[in-house]
Amino acid sequence: MKTSLYKYALILFSLYFVGCSKEKFAEYNTDPDAVTKLPVDYLLSRAIIATNDNDFDAYYDNYSYISRWSRVFLQRTGNTFTVTDNAANANNRYGRFFQDVGPLLEDIKQTIDKMPEDERARNLYKRTIATVLRVQQAWYVTDVNGSIPYDEAFQARYGGTLQPKYNTQDELYKIFETELKEAATILNTTQAVEQFNYGTADLYFGGDAKKWAKTANSLRLVIALRLSKRDPERVKTIVRDVLSHPAGLMENASDSWMLSARTEFTSGGNWNITGNGRLFVGEHGVVNYMWNNTDPRLRFFFRPNQWSEENFQKAKEQGVINETAKFDTRRYYGQFSNPELPNNPIKTRFLNPYQIKDGDNLVTLDTVSRIQDRLFQPENNAGRGTGIIPILTYAELCFARAELAQRGWSNENAEELYYKGVDASLKFYDNLAKTAQVYDYVPLTDSEITNFKLRSDIVFKSTTGLEQIILQAYLNYFRNFNEAWALVKRTGMPNKNTKLIFEDWINEGQTLEIPRRFVINYALEGDLNFDNRNSAIDDMRKDPDFGDPSSIQGRVWWDKK
């Protein structure tokens, strides 16, 4: 059990019942429909916790697979030839949504809908906020699964079907747009009756309806970008509507959609990012690009390697290295992610670090830079910092808007939004590094921001603007694996021809293709929704890009070639 957030939800639940009469408590214990009468504040808190407290999603989906496929980081020893073949135990988001998150959010809707008319009217904001969260989570699930139940999902206990139909991604994206636009309108409109407020039960925005309105409108734009290859005209239509919507968009970092994961929320177990024999380091192309451009985020993402001047001198004295060797002041290097290992002395050195004696102990001197693990698990190595789980940040929105403008799909200023995104990203990671208490934290300075934006690869140019926007958006997703992966799939960048170089992955002369989704299994006999699930898969297979359902190289609908 994760201490702080779970405690909060349980305390909230307990306080509700302390205030209830004995008769009311008895009703909850005897009424077969009692669960539909749980306080919606408690239901929202539990849903928010369930969306983020998925340690199997962390261990398998993110640490084991997506982080390597997107090259956010990789194992110290690099990749094996099976890096693109395996995704065992992945896709934990699917079960979490349909078993935990979705039912809770549906309970909020049903609970409010069954209230007396005057009370129902005062809970409109609460009902709408739950809809925004449900759309975001359904989008996260369909992103790597394609068709999923949505319209008819979670209805069985309320008189609906145990065999919900599957909505195609084409349908889902239209539904998401409709529901988010309506949500933004409702939450931005002063209602005829005073609205009840989630308050602290809303672990994201404290029940602030205006922030939720801007979030819903911003999410419309980010979701629409997934369709940039599949249906650019639809994207343009949505963008025009989003930019003219009275709810507006996120205006600064304080509007970002994030969860403050207090101490011990991600402690131990599958959250352990450096346990179970794993040691994650930076990727060669990523670290080189950041180093060459004096990117301040480099020290927030990665730790200096272990070749300190002190260790360097000890290595000389102990005869581990040649006494004529010169100290390398650069202490940030990334591991090569290409599983093929030709005769490259640098790669060999990265794989075979030196060792020195420190008293009776052996110290391994890795040349590659380890990740700042506390960005992902603040409790690591007895840390006591606070983590931040980003859902949709202001920096992300700026880069999305900059991309749309650079593609000519909006009338906004791409250069201005690009620089706003850079500023916001640098400051976001500075704040995250500080609150997570990363090792040897050094605060970001204004001069660093200025100097970074003056680097030749960073200064915005109309001829290379799209690549520059995508590369900065990619780096900004260091703490958001799924979006980094989606960006690479959607845009094809970074690649071997961009300034941030992604070298090809080679196996016996063949280029390895990155995975693009998880395995999609046919239903087994006895599955209550056997026919609908299998029909949905058969329908997706009509698209030649979908491939075999068991192949993680196949593509879902939005991921068009």
Secondary structure, 3 states (H helix, E strand, C coil): CCHHHHHHHHHHHHHHHHCCCHHHHHHHHHCCCHHHHCCHHHHHHHHHHHHHCCHHHHHHHHHHHHHHHCCCCEECCCCCCCCCCCCCCCCHHHHHHHHHHHHHHHHHHHHHHCCCHHHHHHCHHHHHHHHHHHHHHHHHHHCCCCCEECCCCCCHHHCCCCCCCEECHHHHHHHHHHHHHHHHHHHHCCCCCCCCCCHHHCCCCCCCHHHHHHHHHHHHHHHHHCCCCCCHHHHHHHHHHHHHCCCCCCCCHHHCEEEEECCCCCCCHHHCCCCCCCCEECEHHHHHHHHHCCCCHHHHHECCCCCCHHHHHHHHHCCCCCCCCCCCCCCCCCECCCCCCCCCHHHHHHHCCEEEEECCEEEEECCCCEECHHHCCCCHHHCCCCEEEEEECHHHHHHHHHHHHHCCCCCCCHHHHHHHHHHHHHHHHHHHHHHHCCCCCCCCCHHHHHHHHCCCCCCCCCCCHHHHHHHHHHHHHHHCHHHHHHHHHHHCCCECCCCCECCCCEECCEECCCCCCCCCCCCCCCCCCHHHHHHHHHHHCCCCCCCCCCCCCCCCCCCCC
